[in-house]
Amino acid sequence: MASDGNIDKREITLVNSMCKKSLFFKNFNFKEEINLLVKDLITRSKEFISFYFDELENSSLTEEEELILIDFAIQTIKADEQIEYSEIKFFKNIRRRLKVSNEIILENYNDIELFLEEDIITDSYFDKLTKQYLEEIELPPFNLIDIDANSIE
């Protein structure tokens, strides 16, 4: 959501809607959780993103859970109708930490070949790409998200 330096209301609405529909987010307080994440992003910025990548890399997700994560990422990237290269790099950083094959991803999302193009050749190159992403990303100061229960469906 913030990988392009902007948290668009359409992204918030989409993620909230996806959380409501997903069995994985049963009893999930979206407003509370999203604002905890935004607070972390505000206070720890690049360290927070790096921590997220590390957590993802060390998690033991099922293929189904990985595909749900990919679905969330792709839909969020597309939600504001502008795909920035920083979002693709962020997606590649997520993708690199997952076990699901590109073939299975493309079976479900045949329009994201660009997101899966091989530009991560070795682990050292991948580490360099991650470091470069974290060094170059300019995150503005975000505001906490005010969610009016009547405005988000």
Number of C-alpha atoms within 10 A of each C-alpha: 19 18 20 20 16 14 16 15 15 16 20 21 17 19 20 19 14 17 18 17 11 11 10 11 12 10 9 14 12 17 16 11 11 16 15 14 13 20 17 15 19 17 13 13 18 20 13 17 16 15 12 13 18 13 12 18 17 11 11 12 15 12 14 10 13 20 17 15 15 19 16 16 20 18 15 23 22 14 19 17 11 10 14 14 12 16 22 20 19 23 18 22 20 19 22 16 16 21 13 18 10 14 10 12 18 13 9 12 14 10 9 13 12 9 16 17 10 9 11 16 8 9 10 10 12 16 13 13 18 18 13 11 17 16 10 11 14 13 15 12 13 15 11 14 16 8 15 9 8 6 7 13 10
